Amino acid sequence: MKITYYGQNTLAIEIGGATVIVDPFITQNELSKDKVDIMDLKADYIFLTHAHFDHILDAEAIAKNTGAPIVGNFEIYQYYTDKGIEAIPLNQGGLRSFDFGKVKCVTAIHTSSFPDGSYGGNPSGFIFMGEEKNIYIAGDTSLTMDMKLIPKWAKIDLAILPIGDVVTMGAEDAVIASDFVECDKVLGVHYDALPFIKIDHAAAKKTFKDAGKELVLLGIGESLSV
């Protein structure tokens, strides 16, 4: 399984012969817009954790360019279906099988609305279960006791957690989250793309190192394998 980072919460996951794009926010992200052409991105599926602009901005364009269906909660499913775009519903607590493996939709504590102000449904996280490895994408969330349920569903090989603070949990709470999900390797996301979530990279890494854990911070377009 290969994960490529495109800034904020935008990821490309190569899993089971498929490519999944998560939360595409590139063309208005100052950190990525000049480095990534969304028309060059391959996608078999597009997963959206919630409806905020910095998670769905480029979803429609990528879906139209690739034919990839959009996967998200019922409100997201309905929003894109009404636009004539193929979508697949997956709400909190639900488990669906795909050609690349299984995905469980889990709780995230945050807010959610579409850029036009309409209701975006409850935010989500996702557990991607491949043939050999499993990853947990928390989405935008605070630290929540619900994370203690994650290991009951899957052994997590990589936890992808927000660390930017202010509108999600920060590095200190992300360390606790990694305890809850029983995974000591964390890919940090949701930082630096907006003025109020800029972080001290060295301090964040030290917070994890002091707890005996590893925090990976990728540059735009960089990848890691699980």
Rosetta blueprint (number, residue, H / E / L):
1 M L
2 K E
3 I E
4 T E
5 Y E
6 Y L
7 G L
8 Q L
9 N L
10 T L
11 L E
12 A E
13 I E
14 E E
15 I E
16 G L
17 G L
18 A E
19 T E
20 V E
21 I E
22 V E
23 D L
24 P L
25 F L
26 I L
27 T L
28 Q L
29 N L
30 E L
31 L L
32 S L
33 K L
34 D L
35 K L
36 V L
37 D L
38 I H
39 M H
40 D H
41 L L
42 K L
43 A L
44 D L
45 Y E
46 I E
47 F E
48 L L
49 T L
50 H L
51 A L
52 H L
53 F H
54 D H
55 H H
56 I H
57 L L
58 D L
59 A H
60 E H
61 A H
62 I H
63 A H
64 K H
65 N H
66 T H
67 G L
68 A L
69 P L
70 I E
71 V E
72 G E
73 N L
74 F H
75 E H
76 I H
77 Y H
78 Q H
79 Y H
80 Y H
81 T H
82 D H
83 K L
84 G L
85 I L
86 E L
87 A E
88 I E
89 P E
90 L L
91 N L
92 Q L
93 G L
94 G L
95 L E
96 R E
97 S E
98 F E
99 D L
100 F L
101 G E
102 K E
103 V E
104 K E
105 C E
106 V E
107 T E
108 A L
109 I L
110 H L
111 T L
112 S L
113 S E
114 F L
115 P L
116 D L
117 G L
118 S L
119 Y E
120 G L
121 G L
122 N L
123 P L
124 S E
125 G E
126 F E
127 I E
128 F E
129 M E
130 G L
131 E L
132 E L
133 K L
134 N E
135 I E
136 Y E
137 I E
138 A L
139 G L
140 D L
141 T L
142 S L
143 L L
144 T L
145 M H
146 D H
147 M H
148 K H
149 L H
150 I H
151 P H
152 K H
153 W H
154 A L
155 K L
156 I L
157 D L
158 L E
159 A E
160 I E
161 L E
162 P E
163 I L
164 G E
165 D L
166 V L
167 V L
168 T L
169 M L
170 G E
171 A H
172 E H
173 D H
174 A H
175 V H
176 I H
177 A H
178 S H
179 D H
180 F H
181 V L
182 E L
183 C L
184 D L
185 K E
186 V E
187 L E
188 G E
189 V E
190 H L
191 Y L
192 D L
193 A L
194 L L
195 P H
196 F H
197 I H
198 K L
199 I L
200 D L
201 H H
202 A H
203 A H
204 A H
205 K H
206 K H
207 T H
208 F H
209 K H
210 D H
211 A L
212 G L
213 K L
214 E E
215 L E
216 V E
217 L L
218 L L
219 G L
220 I L
221 G L
222 E L
223 S E
224 L E
225 S E
226 V L
